[in-house]
Amino acid sequence: MNQESYKWPHQKLADSLKENARRMRKEPTEAEEKLWQAIRNRKLAGFKFRRQHPFEGFIIDFYCEEIKLGLEVDGKIHLQVEQLQYDQQREAYLNEFGIEIMRFTNDEVESNVFTVARIIKERLLERRKNLPSPLPLSRGRGVVSNKE
């Protein structure tokens, strides 16, 4: 087999998607900024989140790669039927990649960010508990065992 067949295809992010994510990071809603202050710098049990993270043509408000958990902070537009349907389809698509999406309204975040952060932390810990454990250091990492 030739070397080319082993290369993982890497698609470049569309410039418009990157620009939109940058703009959204620079101009967060009040609720997004409030939640970001509660979860940034590994404040929730040491988990790292990214803001306005592009993924497969979508932008996830906050994303934890380690646990594959996305957070969405929704305004009133997300209550409209068309937007609800779109959000459900988008979420189903992201689920195919193992990404779980948690949704909170602007009002929930603005009125009690500490409760929202606690709910997120509980879900992070639960998902971490259910992740497959990594191989022991003596296996699969090029370390030879002397027992053979």
Backbone as ProteinMPNN parsed JSONL, in Angstrom:
{"seq_chain_A": "MNQESYKWPHQKLADSLKENARRMRKEPTEAEEKLWQAIRNRKLAGFKFRRQHPFEGFIIDFYCEEIKLGLEVDGKIHLQVEQLQYDQQREAYLNEFGIEIMRFTNDEVESNVFTVARIIKERLLERRKNLPSPLPLSRGRGVVSNKE", "coords_chain_A": {"N_chain_A": [[0.843, -1.187, 0.0], [0.471, 2.253, -0.74], [2.082, 5.193, 0.697], [0.397, 7.45, 0.686], [-2.214, 6.558, 1.209], [-2.375, 6.296, 3.934], [-2.54, 8.761, 5.07], [-4.284, 11.042, 7.07], [-7.187, 12.696, 6.155], [-7.236, 16.183, 6.057], [-9.194, 18.851, 6.427], [-9.182, 22.219, 5.653], [-10.322, 24.872, 7.673], [-13.022, 26.902, 6.709], [-12.458, 30.232, 5.755], [-14.43, 32.118, 6.319], [-15.834, 30.905, 8.393], [-13.889, 30.804, 10.42], [-13.451, 33.562, 10.739], [-15.987, 34.372, 11.61], [-16.137, 32.992, 14.057], [-14.027, 34.261, 15.42], [-15.035, 36.884, 15.539], [-17.291, 36.439, 17.125], [-16.047, 35.687, 19.5], [-14.892, 38.08, 20.21], [-17.1, 39.672, 20.605], [-18.984, 38.848, 22.772], [-22.183, 37.781, 24.135], [-23.855, 39.106, 27.061], [-24.499, 36.992, 28.767], [-22.885, 34.91, 27.753], [-20.332, 35.946, 28.305], [-20.431, 36.037, 31.094], [-20.695, 33.3, 31.734], [-18.302, 32.39, 30.615], [-16.405, 33.586, 32.308], [-16.822, 32.04, 34.529], [-15.983, 29.494, 33.788], [-13.525, 29.549, 32.527], [-9.901, 29.163, 32.282], [-9.554, 26.618, 33.407], [-11.309, 26.373, 35.605], [-13.404, 24.704, 36.317], [-13.12, 21.892, 37.826], [-10.629, 21.457, 36.669], [-10.939, 21.22, 33.897], [-10.458, 22.137, 30.517], [-11.822, 24.672, 28.535], [-12.798, 25.919, 25.347], [-13.641, 28.925, 23.67], [-16.262, 29.732, 21.397], [-15.826, 27.647, 19.429], [-14.894, 26.338, 16.368], [-16.288, 23.608, 14.61], [-16.651, 21.096, 12.344], [-18.033, 22.75, 10.481], [-19.736, 24.13, 12.116], [-20.198, 26.376, 14.92], [-19.403, 26.047, 18.2], [-20.501, 27.297, 21.24], [-19.044, 27.004, 23.747], [-16.475, 24.675, 24.327], [-15.279, 21.577, 25.483], [-12.698, 19.674, 24.774], [-11.437, 17.373, 25.86], [-13.462, 15.934, 27.18], [-15.409, 16.001, 25.355], [-17.623, 17.766, 25.406], [-20.007, 20.135, 24.724], [-21.148, 23.457, 25.204], [-23.99, 25.47, 24.994], [-25.281, 28.704, 24.911], [-28.277, 30.066, 24.869], [-30.321, 32.502, 23.295], [-33.546, 34.156, 23.027], [-34.306, 33.639, 20.387], [-33.887, 30.982, 19.92], [-36.142, 29.716, 20.703], [-37.935, 29.738, 18.689], [-39.764, 27.86, 16.258], [-38.498, 27.027, 13.812], [-35.813, 27.464, 14.428], [-35.503, 25.778, 16.637], [-35.813, 23.271, 15.397], [-33.589, 23.306, 13.681], [-31.532, 23.441, 15.612], [-31.888, 20.941, 16.846], [-31.253, 19.162, 14.75], [-28.596, 19.906, 14.268], [-27.464, 19.282, 16.746], [-27.872, 16.484, 16.783], [-26.177, 15.768, 14.699], [-23.664, 16.558, 15.76], [-23.594, 14.813, 17.914], [-23.009, 12.442, 16.63], [-20.296, 12.506, 16.495], [-19.61, 11.997, 19.023], [-19.97, 14.126, 20.668], [-21.515, 15.762, 23.257], [-24.127, 18.04, 23.834], [-24.9, 20.645, 25.992], [-27.493, 22.769, 26.884], [-28.247, 26.088, 27.821], [-30.262, 28.82, 28.819], [-30.015, 32.348, 28.153], [-31.153, 33.735, 30.267], [-31.017, 31.851, 32.385], [-28.242, 31.655, 32.795], [-27.531, 34.33, 33.326], [-29.067, 34.875, 35.623], [-28.284, 32.97, 37.519], [-25.39, 32.011, 37.491], [-23.705, 30.426, 39.01], [-25.128, 28.129, 39.719], [-25.527, 27.055, 37.168], [-22.851, 26.568, 36.47], [-22.246, 24.619, 38.395], [-23.92, 22.512, 37.572], [-22.803, 21.973, 35.077], [-20.224, 21.183, 35.869], [-20.828, 18.827, 37.311], [-21.733, 17.229, 35.181], [-19.438, 17.085, 33.593], [-17.7, 15.635, 35.298], [-19.122, 13.249, 35.49], [-19.108, 12.372, 32.812], [-16.343, 12.044, 32.488], [-15.872, 9.936, 34.212], [-17.075, 7.887, 32.821], [-15.547, 7.553, 30.582], [-13.427, 5.526, 28.496], [-10.692, 3.896, 30.076], [-7.258, 4.893, 29.839], [-4.535, 3.113, 28.234], [-2.266, 1.185, 30.282], [0.984, 2.45, 31.2], [2.916, 0.558, 30.529], [2.016, -0.673, 28.283], [1.407, -0.386, 24.814], [2.773, 2.011, 24.326], [5.276, 1.907, 23.369], [6.964, 0.941, 25.303], [8.893, -1.661, 26.472], [8.146, -4.712, 27.984], [9.727, -6.552, 30.589], [8.898, -9.031, 31.33], [8.406, -10.944, 29.429]], "CA_chain_A": [[0.0, 0.0, 0.0], [1.341, 3.424, -0.784], [2.07, 6.089, 1.854], [-0.712, 8.397, 0.594], [-3.448, 6.004, 1.76], [-2.347, 6.362, 5.39], [-2.674, 10.14, 5.538], [-5.612, 11.445, 7.525], [-7.582, 13.903, 5.418], [-7.364, 17.373, 6.915], [-9.833, 19.941, 5.713], [-8.944, 23.543, 6.193], [-11.538, 25.588, 8.043], [-13.376, 28.008, 5.827], [-12.075, 31.534, 6.317], [-15.615, 32.793, 6.846], [-16.144, 30.278, 9.68], [-12.887, 31.293, 11.373], [-13.724, 34.977, 10.994], [-17.206, 34.459, 12.411], [-15.776, 32.556, 15.411], [-13.229, 35.352, 16.009], [-15.947, 37.995, 15.823], [-18.136, 36.043, 18.251], [-15.219, 35.726, 20.713], [-14.664, 39.487, 20.546], [-18.364, 40.328, 20.919], [-19.876, 37.881, 23.423], [-23.367, 38.297, 24.821], [-23.602, 39.228, 28.501], [-24.572, 35.653, 29.36], [-21.683, 34.177, 27.353], [-19.201, 36.497, 29.059], [-20.596, 35.625, 32.489], [-20.356, 31.876, 31.82], [-16.878, 32.255, 30.324], [-15.664, 33.925, 33.514], [-16.996, 30.949, 35.495], [-15.395, 28.214, 33.341], [-12.207, 29.728, 31.895], [-8.689, 28.844, 33.06], [-9.713, 25.322, 34.08], [-11.976, 26.598, 36.895], [-14.325, 23.607, 36.633], [-12.444, 20.604, 38.047], [-9.435, 21.338, 35.838], [-11.255, 21.003, 32.488], [-10.195, 23.282, 29.636], [-12.853, 25.017, 27.558], [-12.499, 26.883, 24.289], [-14.8, 29.758, 23.319], [-16.628, 29.836, 19.986], [-14.968, 26.641, 18.816], [-15.394, 25.811, 15.104], [-16.242, 22.151, 14.491], [-17.452, 20.535, 11.256], [-18.9, 23.747, 9.874], [-20.546, 24.784, 13.148], [-19.448, 27.024, 15.997], [-19.931, 25.666, 19.508], [-20.22, 28.424, 22.143], [-17.932, 26.595, 24.621], [-16.223, 23.264, 24.035], [-14.232, 20.868, 26.222], [-12.23, 18.592, 23.906], [-11.112, 16.187, 26.662], [-14.683, 15.226, 27.548], [-16.332, 16.152, 24.222], [-18.835, 18.4, 25.913], [-20.244, 21.471, 24.211], [-22.128, 24.263, 25.935], [-24.644, 26.501, 24.187], [-26.038, 29.704, 25.665], [-29.286, 30.426, 23.881], [-31.239, 33.621, 23.452], [-34.961, 33.881, 22.738], [-34.479, 33.156, 19.012], [-33.835, 29.517, 19.941], [-37.476, 29.217, 21.028], [-38.711, 29.695, 17.456], [-39.884, 26.494, 15.742], [-37.463, 26.743, 12.814], [-34.514, 27.408, 15.114], [-35.517, 24.55, 17.441], [-35.566, 22.152, 14.481], [-32.198, 23.409, 13.267], [-30.703, 23.082, 16.765], [-31.997, 19.489, 17.045], [-30.475, 18.514, 13.692], [-27.182, 20.224, 14.531], [-27.064, 18.502, 17.916], [-27.808, 15.081, 16.369], [-24.961, 15.641, 13.906], [-22.515, 16.62, 16.675], [-23.629, 13.573, 18.705], [-22.355, 11.395, 15.844], [-18.864, 12.616, 16.791], [-19.459, 11.764, 20.452], [-20.072, 15.397, 21.385], [-22.785, 16.043, 23.934], [-24.392, 19.476, 23.947], [-25.746, 21.114, 27.09], [-28.049, 24.077, 26.535], [-28.726, 26.954, 28.883], [-30.775, 30.08, 28.292], [-29.355, 33.562, 28.651], [-31.73, 34.048, 31.582], [-30.47, 30.923, 33.388], [-26.85, 32.025, 33.068], [-27.469, 35.658, 33.933], [-29.671, 34.916, 36.957], [-27.57, 32.133, 38.477], [-24.261, 31.367, 36.815], [-23.086, 29.433, 39.892], [-25.901, 26.892, 39.566], [-25.199, 26.549, 35.837], [-21.483, 26.024, 36.55], [-22.3, 23.381, 39.179], [-24.537, 21.5, 36.705], [-21.789, 21.629, 34.069], [-19.158, 20.442, 36.549], [-21.328, 17.479, 37.579], [-21.771, 16.485, 33.924], [-18.038, 16.836, 33.226], [-17.18, 14.551, 36.135], [-19.833, 12.03, 35.107], [-18.586, 11.928, 31.51], [-14.968, 11.566, 32.671], [-15.968, 8.635, 34.86], [-17.527, 6.907, 31.841], [-14.594, 7.428, 29.481], [-12.567, 4.349, 28.616], [-9.425, 4.234, 30.72], [-6.112, 4.787, 28.929], [-3.682, 1.946, 28.432], [-1.185, 1.396, 31.257], [2.221, 2.903, 30.562], [3.715, -0.567, 30.046], [1.42, -1.207, 27.061], [0.966, 0.484, 23.747], [3.489, 3.28, 24.209], [6.643, 1.641, 22.984], [7.745, 0.473, 26.439], [8.998, -3.113, 26.414], [8.051, -5.368, 29.272], [10.781, -7.548, 30.825], [8.272, -10.277, 31.777], [8.21, -11.874, 28.327]], "C_chain_A": [[0.88, 1.24, 0.0], [1.116, 4.337, 0.419], [0.859, 7.023, 1.854], [-1.978, 7.87, 1.26], [-3.499, 6.076, 3.281], [-2.554, 7.773, 5.927], [-4.115, 10.428, 5.918], [-6.011, 12.699, 6.767], [-7.81, 15.067, 6.369], [-7.971, 18.496, 6.086], [-9.55, 21.249, 6.424], [-10.288, 24.182, 6.539], [-11.778, 26.725, 7.059], [-13.015, 29.323, 6.513], [-13.261, 32.245, 6.94], [-16.005, 32.223, 8.208], [-15.172, 30.76, 10.757], [-13.137, 32.75, 11.745], [-14.948, 35.15, 11.884], [-16.921, 34.056, 13.857], [-14.973, 33.645, 16.129], [-14.118, 36.516, 16.432], [-16.803, 37.677, 17.047], [-17.349, 36.015, 19.556], [-15.017, 37.163, 21.174], [-15.928, 40.196, 21.012], [-19.34, 39.354, 21.588], [-21.129, 38.565, 23.977], [-23.015, 38.412, 26.307], [-23.575, 37.856, 29.165], [-23.329, 34.829, 29.003], [-20.465, 34.658, 28.14], [-19.249, 36.044, 30.515], [-20.222, 34.145, 32.659], [-18.867, 31.664, 31.569], [-16.037, 32.571, 31.563], [-15.746, 32.807, 34.553], [-16.272, 29.671, 35.091], [-13.984, 28.347, 32.783], [-11.069, 29.346, 32.848], [-8.862, 27.609, 33.944], [-10.38, 25.433, 35.452], [-12.918, 25.468, 37.288], [-13.564, 22.29, 36.656], [-11.261, 20.379, 37.102], [-9.696, 21.115, 34.356], [-11.063, 22.284, 31.686], [-11.335, 23.453, 28.632], [-12.291, 26.004, 26.555], [-13.783, 27.651, 23.99], [-15.007, 29.75, 21.815], [-15.739, 28.931, 19.141], [-15.57, 26.118, 17.513], [-15.237, 24.282, 15.066], [-17.193, 21.729, 13.376], [-18.457, 21.532, 10.683], [-19.811, 24.476, 10.849], [-19.626, 25.499, 14.115], [-20.15, 26.68, 17.296], [-19.538, 26.771, 20.487], [-19.021, 28.136, 23.042], [-17.739, 25.106, 24.43], [-15.062, 22.734, 24.854], [-13.859, 19.633, 25.4], [-12.035, 17.29, 24.679], [-12.342, 15.318, 26.927], [-15.699, 15.233, 26.404], [-17.692, 16.657, 24.693], [-18.907, 19.82, 25.378], [-21.315, 22.161, 25.037], [-22.682, 25.32, 24.988], [-25.431, 27.408, 25.117], [-26.997, 30.341, 24.669], [-30.127, 31.631, 24.272], [-32.644, 33.207, 23.041], [-35.192, 33.343, 21.324], [-34.526, 31.622, 18.963], [-35.158, 28.892, 20.363], [-38.364, 29.137, 19.79], [-38.655, 28.297, 16.85], [-38.762, 26.146, 14.765], [-36.087, 26.593, 13.471], [-34.413, 26.162, 15.981], [-35.208, 23.339, 16.576], [-34.108, 22.136, 14.025], [-31.271, 22.964, 14.394], [-30.726, 21.565, 17.004], [-31.182, 18.733, 16.004], [-28.975, 18.704, 13.912], [-26.66, 19.373, 15.685], [-26.938, 17.018, 17.577], [-26.536, 14.831, 15.56], [-23.724, 15.636, 14.806], [-22.442, 15.366, 17.546], [-22.95, 12.429, 17.968], [-20.845, 11.39, 16.061], [-18.588, 12.4, 18.277], [-19.565, 13.022, 21.287], [-21.473, 15.538, 21.966], [-22.926, 17.555, 24.049], [-25.308, 19.723, 25.134], [-26.203, 22.521, 26.722], [-28.554, 24.799, 27.773], [-29.258, 28.224, 28.229], [-29.942, 31.236, 28.848], [-29.835, 33.868, 30.061], [-31.165, 33.144, 32.675], [-29.06, 31.33, 33.785], [-26.788, 33.358, 33.803], [-28.023, 35.678, 35.35], [-28.933, 34.051, 37.969], [-26.457, 31.332, 37.816], [-23.622, 30.286, 37.685], [-23.815, 28.1, 39.818], [-25.592, 26.249, 38.217], [-23.812, 25.908, 35.856], [-21.459, 24.71, 37.325], [-22.879, 22.237, 38.331], [-23.536, 21.031, 35.649], [-20.692, 20.78, 34.696], [-19.595, 19.01, 36.833], [-21.332, 16.624, 36.316], [-20.364, 16.158, 33.442], [-17.48, 15.641, 33.991], [-17.838, 13.216, 35.785], [-19.315, 11.487, 33.78], [-17.16, 11.394, 31.646], [-14.966, 10.171, 33.279], [-16.32, 7.541, 33.851], [-16.617, 6.773, 30.624], [-13.799, 6.138, 29.628], [-11.224, 4.746, 29.216], [-8.284, 4.057, 29.722], [-5.314, 3.525, 29.222], [-2.655, 2.219, 29.518], [0.099, 1.773, 30.521], [3.037, 1.754, 29.983], [3.159, -1.159, 28.754], [1.137, -0.094, 26.066], [1.718, 1.797, 23.588], [4.964, 3.055, 23.925], [7.531, 1.178, 24.117], [7.735, -1.059, 26.399], [8.942, -3.676, 27.823], [9.131, -6.43, 29.403], [10.201, -8.91, 31.199], [8.138, -11.302, 30.667], [9.399, -12.735, 28.079]], "O_chain_A": [[1.916, 1.273, 0.664], [0.079, 4.26, 1.079], [0.345, 7.355, 2.922], [-2.744, 8.653, 1.821], [-4.574, 5.929, 3.861], [-2.728, 7.951, 7.132], [-5.045, 10.099, 5.182], [-5.254, 13.668, 6.737], [-8.508, 14.929, 7.374], [-7.344, 19.02, 5.166], [-9.67, 21.355, 7.645], [-11.262, 24.051, 5.798], [-10.848, 27.413, 6.637], [-13.244, 29.493, 7.711], [-13.123, 32.903, 7.971], [-16.456, 32.962, 9.083], [-15.582, 31.085, 11.871], [-13.049, 33.128, 12.913], [-14.948, 35.973, 12.799], [-17.407, 34.703, 14.785], [-15.21, 33.921, 17.306], [-13.978, 37.061, 17.527], [-17.016, 38.535, 17.903], [-17.912, 36.288, 20.616], [-14.974, 37.439, 22.372], [-15.856, 41.196, 21.725], [-20.402, 39.066, 21.037], [-21.131, 39.766, 24.248], [-21.999, 37.878, 26.753], [-22.732, 37.589, 30.021], [-22.783, 34.13, 29.856], [-19.657, 33.846, 28.59], [-18.219, 35.706, 31.097], [-19.524, 33.78, 33.604], [-18.238, 30.845, 32.239], [-15.052, 31.882, 31.829], [-14.835, 32.647, 35.366], [-15.971, 28.841, 35.949], [-13.311, 27.335, 32.586], [-11.264, 29.226, 34.057], [-8.38, 27.564, 35.076], [-10.054, 24.671, 36.362], [-13.204, 25.29, 38.472], [-13.387, 21.65, 35.619], [-10.934, 19.239, 36.776], [-8.753, 20.844, 33.613], [-11.451, 23.37, 32.117], [-11.752, 22.5, 27.973], [-11.422, 26.816, 26.873], [-14.878, 27.093, 24.052], [-14.044, 29.759, 21.048], [-15.005, 29.387, 18.264], [-16.643, 25.515, 17.535], [-14.196, 23.741, 15.439], [-18.396, 21.974, 13.453], [-19.609, 21.178, 10.43], [-20.578, 25.349, 10.444], [-18.418, 25.261, 14.13], [-21.331, 26.977, 17.48], [-18.367, 27.144, 20.558], [-18.084, 28.931, 23.097], [-18.709, 24.35, 24.375], [-13.998, 23.349, 24.92], [-14.618, 18.665, 25.342], [-12.424, 16.223, 24.206], [-12.251, 14.091, 26.898], [-16.725, 14.556, 26.474], [-18.739, 16.07, 24.42], [-17.98, 20.61, 25.559], [-22.263, 21.532, 25.507], [-21.931, 25.981, 24.271], [-26.155, 26.942, 25.997], [-26.588, 31.056, 23.754], [-30.578, 31.763, 25.41], [-32.894, 32.038, 22.744], [-36.185, 32.654, 21.089], [-35.136, 31.043, 18.064], [-35.285, 27.668, 20.38], [-39.434, 28.531, 19.837], [-37.625, 27.627, 16.917], [-38.145, 25.087, 14.88], [-35.306, 25.712, 13.115], [-33.348, 25.549, 16.056], [-34.429, 22.473, 16.975], [-33.472, 21.083, 13.988], [-30.334, 22.2, 14.165], [-29.696, 20.974, 17.327], [-30.495, 17.768, 16.337], [-28.191, 17.767, 13.758], [-25.564, 18.816, 15.617], [-26.001, 16.36, 18.029], [-25.892, 13.795, 15.72], [-22.836, 14.801, 14.634], [-21.35, 14.907, 17.879], [-22.377, 11.539, 18.598], [-20.19, 10.374, 15.831], [-17.464, 12.596, 18.737], [-19.284, 12.998, 22.485], [-22.474, 15.444, 21.257], [-21.955, 18.259, 24.327], [-26.357, 19.092, 25.268], [-25.403, 23.357, 26.303], [-29.194, 24.212, 28.646], [-28.748, 28.649, 27.193], [-29.266, 31.11, 29.868], [-29.044, 34.214, 30.938], [-30.865, 33.615, 33.772], [-28.721, 31.348, 34.969], [-26.069, 33.492, 34.793], [-27.516, 36.411, 36.198], [-28.948, 34.358, 39.161], [-26.579, 30.125, 37.611], [-23.055, 29.328, 37.159], [-23.179, 27.046, 39.852], [-25.416, 25.034, 38.133], [-23.625, 24.82, 35.312], [-20.732, 23.787, 36.957], [-22.372, 21.116, 38.377], [-23.437, 19.838, 35.363], [-20.277, 19.774, 34.122], [-18.822, 18.075, 36.622], [-20.983, 15.445, 36.358], [-20.125, 15.062, 32.935], [-16.865, 14.749, 33.408], [-17.179, 12.176, 35.787], [-19.106, 10.282, 33.639], [-16.801, 10.41, 31.0], [-14.155, 9.324, 32.905], [-15.904, 6.393, 34.012], [-16.886, 5.967, 29.733], [-13.525, 5.699, 30.744], [-10.685, 5.807, 28.902], [-8.335, 3.177, 28.862], [-5.403, 2.949, 30.307], [-2.21, 3.356, 29.673], [0.266, 1.444, 29.346], [3.785, 1.961, 29.027], [3.771, -2.062, 28.183], [0.688, 0.992, 26.431], [1.319, 2.625, 22.77], [5.799, 3.914, 24.209], [8.739, 1.031, 23.926], [6.671, -1.671, 26.302], [9.604, -3.18, 28.734], [9.426, -7.136, 28.438], [10.962, -9.863, 31.371], [7.782, -12.447, 30.947], [9.378, -13.571, 27.175]]}, "name": "protein", "num_of_chains": 1, "seq": "MNQESYKWPHQKLADSLKENARRMRKEPTEAEEKLWQAIRNRKLAGFKFRRQHPFEGFIIDFYCEEIKLGLEVDGKIHLQVEQLQYDQQREAYLNEFGIEIMRFTNDEVESNVFTVARIIKERLLERRKNLPSPLPLSRGRGVVSNKE"}
